[in-house]
Amino acid sequence: MNSTIDGSAISFSLDSGGVPVYRQIIRQIEYAVLSGRMNPGDKLPTIRSLAVELKTNPNTIAKAYNELEIRGIVSTQVGSGTYVSDKAPHLKDALVAEEELNRKIQEVLDRFVQEMKRLGVEEDELVDVVRNDILRRAGGGVTRQARRRKAN
């Protein structure tokens, strides 16, 4: 699911992996800010439009935006909307932002590796799985089943 923010796209997607929806939204906005895909002054989608897009309750979106505002990542201007704050933590210190982004990336990787293990993907084939997925998305690549057939 996609939402456009001032001409640059931020893609929101929800999974049913047990993480509350409002936390998923917070995480995705934090990642966009930390990675520089969203900048100070960028307007977030309205609560109502994002709720419709994600097919979730507007109160859930409001809860996420409120939490982001408490953290200083966004600011809400009544009647105007919610914007990335110019006081967002990563803007104060680029080094801290990079460390925070790296920490978030590591969290995602840790969850990914654990999930792959649960699905039966061996560590030695994990790099190949990721590489082939990247190639597949680019229009080429070998599926996991094809690799296994080729190995047998």
Beta strands, then each sheet from edge to edge (+ up, - down):
strand 1: 2-5
strand 2: 8-11
strand 3: 74-77
strand 4: 81-84
sheet 1: 1+ 2-
sheet 2: 3+ 4-
end
